[in-house]
Amino acid sequence: MEKHEPPLAGGPGSIRDFALAVLEQLGAQITPGDAGTRVELDPAQLERLEGQPWWPAGPDADPSQRITLYLAFDPDSARADDRAELVTPGSCRLEQLVSLALREGRLGRAWVRMPGVRPRTYRPYLLFHFLLRCVGHQPRENLASVAVDLVSGYALPWPARPGPWRLAADGGGAPAESPRLSLGEAHQRAVDALARALAATERAWLAAARAWLERELDSLYAYVRAALAQDGETGVAAGPKTRLEELQTMARPHVRARAEAATLLYMPLVRRGPGDDALHNPVLHLPVAPAATGPTGPPEAGSP
């Protein structure tokens, strides 16, 4: 099969354009140079880019100082400056930029490219990024993403590590299918798929939260009954009443989900095998459902 080459380092739709657009949205100070690009970030911006806390070097370092990166987008530019990081497919820095774009929804749309894959067509998927908050005993927060096929309407959780692929500004000449779902319909499909996934993955957390609540209530009621039996109502201090009010607020442990961002991804579709016209999505490792039957209604304002 034909192997797609990565975009050139310069020109429309290039890796350089993508990287600088993401850094500009991040708020970085960007200074183009002859050999590479100088990028200045504050600690908070660097933490968002790298997805981890930034620790100043040395005990006397100023935690508010700006951090300077030198980025090069082709080997010649990288060799011209020994401070430069080469930003190319497979590089750590490019992976960070892609992850940042996906996390924060800065990437309006992109085509998914896979090495060695010649797509028959591209299909649009809307990737919703949800912030999940588990409310109850031992509350916690985490992120979850759901991909919605905008042609068939099928929705499924987005795998954390779907495999070797990268993003490009176009499909390399392969045709792309047109979306059939509106933005509102896609969001509802994503919410339904997320609810089904949470019903399975958070079942143990919900059972543990309910069991803990029952134990706390049993202990509290036992204390109140003992105090009433010994000293009557005067023996019941204000503490248990306050504790009961606290427990009542946690009487219904649940998960709250809020859509933080969405990314439009065009994923490649290929034939399953020689002579087989059925389509397969090599990114999600799934057969592709046909187009949704029946009218889906006109696209809503702002839909893809």
N, C-alpha and C positions, 0 to 999 in steps of 0.2 A: 504494500500500500504506500501511497505517497506520503512523505513525511513533511509536515509543515515546518517552515523555518521561523524563528522568532522575529518580531519586528526589528527594524534597524534601530540603532541607537538614537537617531535623530529623525525629524519629520513627523507629520501628523500620525497619531495613533501609536507613537513609539513608546518604548519603556521609559525613556527620559521624560516625555510629556506626562505619562501616567504618574511617575514618581514625583515630579515637581508639582503636579496638580494636587496630589494627596498632601504633600508637605505644605503647600500654600493654604489648603483648607485647615490644616493643623495649626496654622499661625506662625510657621517658621519664617525666619528672615533668610531669604535666598539671594545669593550673589553669584551669577554666572561668571565663569572664567574661561581662559583660553583652553586649558587642559581639562578642567572639571568644574564642579559646582560647589560652592561653599554654602553650608546650611547651618544656621545658628538656632538653637532651641533652648528654652528654659527647662529646668528639671521636670516640671509637670508635663510639658510637651514630649520630652524624651520618654517618660514613663508610659504615656499613651502610645507612643510609637513602638516601644519594645515590649509592652505588656507586662512590665515588672517594675518594682521600685528601683529608683536610682539612688545610689549611695556615693556621696562625695569621696574622692580619693584623699586619704590622709586626715589626721585629726584637726588640722588647721584650715581645711578647705572651706570655702564659702558655699553654703548649701543653696544660695540664690544665684550663683554664677551661671552664665550661659555656657552651653556645651556646643562645640563646633565640630561638624562632620564635613568631610571632603568626599564628594561622590563623583565617580567616573562611570560612564556608560559604554565605554569600549576599551579594549585592552591597551591601545596606544595611549589614551588619556591617563589610564591608571599607571602605566609605566613612567609617564612624564612627571608624576608627583607621588613620592613614596608615602604620603599621608592619605592618599585616596583609597576609598573602598570601591571595588568594582561591582556595580549593580547590574546584574544580568540574570537570565532565567536560572533558577536553582540557588542563587545567592541568598544568604541569610537576610540581608537588608531588604531585598525585594520581597521576600516572604513576609517580613514585618509590615511593609507598605501594603501588600495585598490584604493581610489580616486586619490592619487598621481600617482600610476602605470597607471591608465587609462588616466589621464591628460597628462602625459609626455611620454607615449608610452614605458615605461620601461618593461612592461609585454609582453613577446613575444606571449604567448598563454596561455589560461586558460579554464577550464571547469566550467560552471555555475551550481551551486548546489542549489536546492530549498528544504526547509524542507517538509518532507512527500511526496515527488515526486519520483517515480521510473520510470525513462525514458525508453521508448522503444528503442530509439537511440538518438544520439547527432548529431546536424547539425552545420556545421561551418558557422559563420558569421564574416565578416570583419568590424570592427567598426572604421570608419574614424572620426577623431577629426579635425574640421575646425575652424580657426580663421576668424571671420567676421569683416570687417571694412566698416561701412556705410560712404560714401564720399559725402559731401554736407553740407547743413545747419544743424547745430547741429550734427556733426559727432560723432560716437560712435563705440566701439568695444565690441564684445561678442563672446562666444564660442558656437558651435553647433556640434552635432555628428550625423552621419548617419550609420545605420547598413545595410549591404548588405548580403543577403542570397547567399552564394557561390555555392549552389546547384541549386536553382530555378532562381537566378538572381534578385529577388525582393528586392527593397531597400526602406527604410522608415526612418524618423527621429527617433533617439534614445531618448526615454522618459527620462526626468531628474531624475525621481524617479520611476524606473520600478517595484519596489516591493521588498519583502523580498527574497534576494538571496545572495549567497556568491561565492567566487572563490576558485577553488581547482586545484591541479596540474594534476589530472587525472579524468576520468569519472566514477570511481568506478566500472569498469568492463563492463559497457554498451558499445555497439559498437558505432562507429562514422562514419558518411558518409564522402565520399571523395569530396573535392572541385571540381567544374566543371568550374568555371570562373578563368581566369588569373587575376593577380593583376591589369593590365591595364584596363581590362573589368570591374572589380569591382569598380575601381576608377571612371570610366565614369558613371556607374550606380549611384554611390554616388553623383556625381556632378549634374546629372539630377534630382535626388530626392531632393537635397538641393535647386536647382533652383525653383522647383515647390513649395516647402515649403516657400521659401522667397517671391515668387510672391504673396502669400496669407498673410503672417505675416508682410511683410514690405510695403504693399500697402499703408497704411495710412502714414507711414513715407515718402514715395516717393511723395505722393500727397501733403503733407505739405511742403516738400522741394521745389517742383515746384511752389506752390502757393506763398511761401516766396520769391522765386527768381523773380517771375513776379511782386510782389509788389515793390521789391527793384529796378527793372529795370524801372517800371512806375515812381517812385519817382525821379530816376536819370534823366530820359529823360525829365520829367517836369521841373526839375531844369535847365537842359541844354537849353531847349527851351526858358525858361524865360530869361536866361542870354544872349542868342543870340538875342532875341527880344529887349533887353534893351541896350546892349553894343556891340553887334556883337561878332565876334570870340575872341576879346580881353577880353571880359567879362567872358569867360569860363576858369576857373582856372584849374590847373593841377590835383587837387584833384578828380574831377569827372572822368577824364580820367583814373586815377589810379584805382578808384573804379570800373569802367567798366571792366577793365582788371581782377580785382579780381572776379567779378561776372561771367565773361566768363569762368574762370577756374571751377566754380561750376555750369555751365549751364547744365551739364548732371549728376545729382545726381544718384549714383549707389552703389552697394554693391560689395566689393571685398572679395573673399573667398580663403583661403590658407590652404591646408591640413598640419597640424602640426605633426600628429602622427597617427598610426593605431594599433589596437589591434585585435588579432584573438581570438574570443570567440566561444566555442562550447556550444550551448544551448540545453537543453533537449527537446525532443519531446515526447508527450504522446498521447494515443488514446483519442478521444473526449468523448467516452462513451463505456459501455459494448457492445461488438459485433460490434462496429463501428471501421473500419480499418483506417478511416481518421485521420490524425495526426494534433495535436494542439501544438502551442508553448505557454507554460504557463508563460514564462517570458514576452513576448510581447503581450500576450492575443489575438493571431491571429491564424486562420487556416493556415496550411503550404501548400504552393504551391508545385506541383510536380517538378521533375527535369526539367531543361531547355531543350527545344527541339532543335534538331540540334546540330552540332558540335560547340564547343566554341573555338576550336584551342588548341594547346599545351600550357601548363602553361609557362608563361614568367619566365625568370631568376629572382629568388628572390621571386616568388609567393609562397603562403602557400602550 
